[in-house]
Amino acid sequence: MTRKEDTGAGKCANVSLFLNPDMKYTAPLYKNGTPQGSLCAPTAQITSWHWEEAKKYRPKVYCSICAVEDDYIFAWLSCFEWHRREVCIQRDDPVYEDSCLELFLAPKDGDERYINIEVNPKGVYLSQFGTSRDDRVFLKEITGIEPKINTLSYFGKWWLARIELPVTLLQALYGEDFCLHDGQKMRGNFYKCGDKTRYPHWGAWSAVTDNPPGFHNPKCFGEIVVANQVTIKGGRA
């Protein structure tokens, strides 16, 4: 979640990048059990970079998302990053100042309210809910149900954030029953940032405009459709 403002002519994408630039992201729907790794879903890549410094820093970042019917939404974000910052140690600290992977998701079709989950390499996360950057409320102020966050690091370069949003959490936030089903439409975005890292950077899966409100711009979220069968490299999910 960036606090930085910028001027320039950014391009807002209505249809997001997914393997083929003309396709929307289709998230696999599983009936039960826990998907084993990001290979269970198509992989999207963060390729849109904003507010860049003179020295461009664009780490490789990959993202996947799927759903388990009537249970949870599961996302993986992975990053190849040499110069990591991981200073924040408590929930809802400003982890966007660290090396940070982020999921912004509006899972309920027709509802503008969205969840933002922001994670540093230590697994410390910031979680909020609302309709815009200016009306965010911490999830812990709404419900005691927490998202499940895990991080892994490989050889000091690759790191991975796993984000699980239980249906019970979504029901508590939206105040009504929530069902994950085939054909369900959601909107969202994946981000990579690091406001106070050695090389500050701000990347998005679906391009945002370069002007405020930056990452908190639901109009630039990409479309995510839940489907029973999804074609991915090597077969179907």
N, C-alpha and C positions, 0 to 999 in steps of 0.2 A: 504494500500500500504506500504509494508515494505521497509525500507532502510537497514535492517540488512542482513549480509552475513553469510554463514555457510558452514561447510564442513560436508560430510556425504553421505550416500547412500539413497537418496530419491527415491520413485517410481513414475513415471509419468503415469497417467491413461489416456488411450485413450477413454475408455467408463466409464462414471462417475456413481457414486452411485445415485440411485433413487429407493427407496422402496425395490427393488430387485437389488443386486449388478450387475447383468448381463444386466440390462436394461439401455437404454439411457433416458434422461429426455425428456418427451413429454409435450409441453406447449399448453394448450387449446386456441383455436381461437374463439373469440366471434364476432358476427356480428355487434352488437351495444350495447350501454349502458356501465355502469361501473361495472365491477365485484365486488361483495360485499364480500370482505375479502379473506384471503388466502385459505379458504376451496374451492374456485372455481378452484383451481389448485392442482396438486399433491405436496407433501411436500418432499423436499430433506433435508438431514442433513449434517452439517459440521462435518466430522469425521477424517480428516487427519490433524495432528498437526506437525508443523515444528519448528526448532530452539529453542527447549524447554530449559528452565532454569532447575536448579536442582529441584526446586519445580514446578511441573507440574500444569498448570491452564488451564482447558478445559471447558469453559462455554458451555451450551447447546445452539445450534444455528440451526434454521430451515429456509428454503428458499423455495419460490415458485415464478413462473413466468408464465405469460400468455400474450396474445396479443388480441387487439381489431382491427378487420379488417380495414385497411386504416386509423387508428386513432393513436394508441400508443401501446407501450410495457409497461407492468405493472409488477413490482416485489415487493415482500414482503420479508423482512428479520427480524427475531425476535430472541431475545437473553435473556437468564436468566443469570444475571450478578450482583454479590453482590457489587463489588468494582469498581464503574464506575469513569472514569475521563472524564470531559467535559469542557476543558479549552478554546478551540478554539471558536472564536465568529464571524469570518468573512469568507465569501466565499473564498475558496481556501487556507485557513490556513492549516497547516499540521495536519489534523484531524486524520491521522493514528497514531499519538502519543496519542490521546484520546482513549476511548472505541469506537471502530469503526466497522461498518458493510459496506461491499463493494460488488459492482456488477461490474464485468469486462465483457463486451459483444462485440462480433464481429457479428453484426446482418446481415451482407451482405455476403452471401455464396461466397467464392472465393476471398474475400478481406481481407487482413491481418490486416487492421486498426481496432482498437477496442476502445471502450469508457470505461473509468473507472470512476465510481461514488462512492465516499467514504463519509460516513455520521457518525456524532457523535450523541449522544442522544439529543442534543439541536436542531438537524435539520440543523446544519452547515455542508456544504458539499464542497468537492473538486471534480472538474470534468475536465477530460482531454481526449485527442484524439491523436492517433498515432499508429505506428507499433511496438514499443518496449518501454522499460523503459527510454531509452536515448533520445527519440525524442518526448516527450509529449508536447502538446500545450494545454493551457487552453481553454475550450469551449468558454469562453467569448471573447477570441481573434479571434474566427472564426465567431461567430454569436451572435446576441442579444437574440435568442430564448433559453430559459432555461429549463433544466429538472425540473419536479415538485417533490419536496421532502417534505414529512411529517413524523414526528416522534411522537410516543405515548409512554407513560410510565405507567406501572401498578404496584402499590404497591412498587415502588422504586426498583424492582428487574427485572421484565420483561420490555424490551423495544423493540419497533418495528420501522423499517424504511420502508416507502413506497416510491418507486421510479417509476416515470412515465416518459417515453421517447417518446415525441410526434413524429409522422411521419415527421412533419415539421422540427423538430430538426435534425432527421436523414438525411433528404433531404439536409439540409444546410451543414451538415458535409461531406456527400459523394458526393455532387454536382450533384445529379441526382434524378429522381423520385424514391420513395421507397414504395413498396407495401407489406403489411403483408398478407400472403395467406396460405392456407392449403398446407402442405408438405414442407414449407419453412425451410431450414436448417440454424441454427445459431450456434455459438460456444461461450462459456463463462465460467465464474467461479464465485462462491460466496466465500467471505472471511470474517474472523473475526480476528481483530488484536487490539493491544494496546501497541505501542512501549514504552510509558512512564507511563503506568498504574502501579498500585501496584504490579501486577503480569503480566509482559510482556508475550504476547502470540500471536501466528500466526497460524490460522487454515484455511483450504481450503475444499471445497466440492470435487473438483477433484484434487487429490494430485499433488503438484508441486515438482520439484527436489529441494534438499536441497542446491544446489549451486546457485550462481547468474544466471539469473536475479530474482530469487524469485517469487513473485506473478506475475510479468510482464513476463509471459512465455506462449505465445499463443499456443505453441506446446502441453501444458498440459491442455488447455481448454477442457471442456466436450462438447459433442454434444447436442444441444437443437433443437428439431424438433417441429414445429408448426402443430397442427392437429385440425380438426373440432370436433372430439370426443375423449375424453380422459377418460379412466377408472380410477376412484379414489375410495377410500374407501367409501362405502355408495352409489355408483352410478356413473353416468357419469357427467363430467364437461360440 
